[in-house]
Amino acid sequence: GDSVTQMEGPVTLSEEAFLTINCTYTATGYPSLFWYVQYPGEGLQLLLKATKADDKGSNKGFEATYRKETTSFHLEKGSVQVSDSAVYFCALSLRGYQKVTFGIGTKLQVIP
Amino acid sequence: DVKVTQSSRYLVKRTGEKVFLECVQDMDHENMFWYRQDPGLGLRLIYFSYDVKMKEKGDIPEGYSVSREKKERFSLILESASTNQTSMYLCASSLIGRGQGSYNEQFFGPGTRLTVL
């Protein structure tokens, strides 16, 4: 079946450090890929997306590139802030299907 | 802006009680979903609905049922609550993706943290 793999963390970084959260996927078809973010006490919200190979999604300084050859969609940010502390979920959705498959979420803690 | 609201942020119930969790969305979305979120397990789909009175089982439907009588409202029902149903419950909605390149962004409510004693 379809699945998304990411580390659970927590990932602890100092402010202004470089962030990478790895995400790999397995899918039977050609998926769209997403990163969602969950801030403390809130529901999830879409951070960025990519719908085809080599697309780069970006938002709020975060980026991720859809790599079909390595089935990956790693999340990166050049300089994290304390306000980026949250749980980050990688996810995929197949065209024609209404469901989204989520990874287990990676908790990021940024310390001043 | 899409708004998805859930009836309670925190709920405490006793084992064996019947529990209703309500979710309402205001953007005329066809799809609605119920997930539970647990540490180390991420989000797991309980049920979803793609139209009024239509429902499909997700990955973990046992012990739950759902009701969708109106397009904007999707209810999750725990027929007889048990302690292993203590969890965070998240509701989401989305449009039906249509056409090449469409994607199914889901919009989430803030969650209901349910504790079953």
Interface residues (C-beta under 8 A of the other chain):
Chain A: E8 S32 F34 G41 E42 G43 L44 Q45 L46 K49 T51 K52 F89 S93 R95 G96 Y97 Q98 K99 V100 F102 G103 I104 G105
Chain B: V4 N31 F33 G40 L41 G42 L43 L45 F48 Y50 G58 L90 A92 S94 I96 G97 Q100 G101 S102 Y103 N104 E105 Q106 F107 F108 G109 P110 G111
